[in-house]
Amino acid sequence: MNILVINAGSSSLKYQLMDPETGDVSAKGLCERIYIDGRLTHKVGDKKVVKDIPMPTHSEAIAAVLEILQDPQEGVIKSVDEIDAVGHRVLHGGMKFSDSCIIDDACIKAIEECIPLGPLHNPANLMGIRACQAVMPNTPQVAVFDTAFHMTMPPKAYRYAIPTEYYENDDIRRYGFHGTSHKYVARRAAALLGKTDFKMINCHLGNGSSLCAIENGKCMDTSMGLSPLAGVPMGTRCGDIDACVVQFICNKYGMSVDECLTMLNKKSGVLALSEKSSDFRDLEDGEKHGDEKCILALQKFFYEVAKYIGAYTAALNGVDVITFTAGVGENGPETRQTICDYLGYLGVKIDPEKNSKRGKEMCISTPDSKVQVWVIPTNEELMIAQDTAELVNAAK
Ligand code: AMP
């Protein structure tokens, strides 16, 4: 089966053509500068081509992707008919989607109704969907939501302690994000352990970071909230913060709430504390050279992640497995070691030799560790392709 996975942003569109069973990616790429001019970067194996192609809208971007996929030199298919289905990443499914969904008019309407919850991403995701529908009207399309995996949280985890009317009238609650990644890692952990009935905490640590408390494969709590701003500090996002900070800054500096939120989303996190970079490689480099601000940024990040692990251990009444994933979680031995140093009280013991590896799926705890600790590289595209194939096959 060939599934085309699409992740449409406001001016960009990432794609992968993959086999959902093997995970083999036959081609992948990126359309950038949509609405500005348009550039396509297309990769097949190690071969990469970059082409400037006018992309006044997402439709031209999708058309360019389909054209290059069928190109006699650069392509990997002879006809669009070889694409069995398209899986779209959609940011916010609100309370309407607890699972992935075959795209029809009702699904599109529901995604539209979630725009107030995901004002930046959902419109872009919809543009990607509509553009695909226009150029490949007979190919089934599936929406896979970043929020869906978290819909199993109990009310005590998802409700905010604010007046009920905001929940009942406006759907204000914790939703959580990175759901596709948390779901992939949870499934992979179950496959690796050969069982499903265990308690796990997944640490998705990348440029954006979130933790997820998972019991028997289901999300019980997660650190992001109504938006991806909440939780641990991230590359440029502040993470959890007292709402009065917003009031204080807006009043003192004459900022609007939107301006203040832009600062908290784009100029905060480890970038703000280090005054150097949002990239953990730069922070580790600064740390090696004794840069106090980089050291504080890293310490704050490790400390907050460890605090969440402690909180989720309490929430789950124990933990059997801790998993690390995403850019920093997969590639940061120091990050994993320092976070796990906080967890001695849980009987967590890391094997330094195993932990020194980067980007490899493996157990990094010692045989006598009371909690198994794993690195499981995430693969959101594969999860999207698998969900898409599952739904499309079931509908046949
Ligand atoms: P992601 O958002 O999952 O793509 O993660 C991106 C982040 O992963 C980057 O900002 C880096 O800080 C981090 N990262 C990637 N490779 C490494 C590495 N080899 N060592 C430490 N951090 C890394």
Boltz pocket constraint, residues with backbone or C-beta under 6 A from the ligand:
constraints:
  - pocket:
      binder: B
      contacts: [[A, 205], [A, 206], [A, 207], [A, 208], [A, 235], [A, 278], [A, 279], [A, 280], [A, 281], [A, 326], [A, 327], [A, 328], [A, 331], [A, 332], [A, 358]]
      max_distance: 6.0
